[in-house]
Amino acid sequence: MVLAGVARPDDGSMGEGPEGAGAERPSEWLALPGGRVRPVVSLAGEDGDVELLPYSAWLARLRPRCRCGSPRLGSGRTCGRAECIAALGS
């Protein structure tokens, strides 16, 4: 049986997951008390320790930053603070 959109390596296993738009979703989950689950991303630190970040926090790290270090608003060039907007003119 062949499922549409599912990667199938040569060794006969099903693969890691679907290909396409769904592949952008988190693939690691942390089990919480009460049967809940939370999407997480594991990051290896310089010292070899592994840190679990909530998926939303990991996405926030990828957003472009303003000169002051705050996340930029939308597709803009600044965070929206008056000082940062004034610095664009100089």
N, C-alpha and C positions, 0 to 999 in steps of 0.2 A: 504494500500500500504506500503510495507517495502522497504526501501532504503538500499542498501549494504553499510556497513561501517559507518552507522550513529547510534550513541547511542540512545537507546529508553528506558527511565526509565519506571517504572511500572505505573506512574501516567498518561501515555498517551501523554505527551508532547514530542517534538522532541529531547530534550536534548540540550547540550551546543555546540555540533559540531561534526565533523567527528573524528573517531578514527584512529590511525595509524600515518603514516609519516607526515600528514598535521597538526597534533595536536601540533607540535613544533613551528608553526608560531605564531606571535603576535595575540592576540584576542582583543586588545583595539586599537581604532583609534581616532585620533584627527582631527576634521574638520577644515580646514583652509580657509581663504578667497579665492574666485575664484573657489570653488568647489573641491579643492584638499583635500586629506586626508593623514595623516602621522601615521605610526605605533608607538605606545607609550606603556610604561609600567608604571603603577602607583605603587609607593612605599610609605608606611606609615612611617613617621618619628617618632622619639622618643617622640616628643611633640604632636603627633596626626595629624599633617598636612600631606596632601598627596602631593607628588611630582610627576610630570609627566616627565619621561625621554624618549628621543628618543630610539627606540628599539635597534639601533646600539650601543648607549652609554651603555645601560644596558648589552648587550652582552660583551662589552669591559671590564666591571667590573668583569665578570666571568673568564676572561683569567688568567692563572697563572702568577705570578709576579716574577721578578728577585730579587736578594738581595737588589739592589738599589731602587726597587719600580717600575721600568719600566716594561711593558709587555714583557714576554719572546718571542723570535722569534720562530715561528713554534712549534715543539715539543721539542725544545732545553732546556737547563738548565739555559741560560743567555739571556740578552737582546742584546748581541753582542758587547758591549763596551769593550775596551781593559782591563780596570780595573776589570770588572766582570769576564772576561775570565781568567785573571791572578789569581783571588781569588779562582778559582776552583782547582788550583794546591796546595793550602795551606790547 
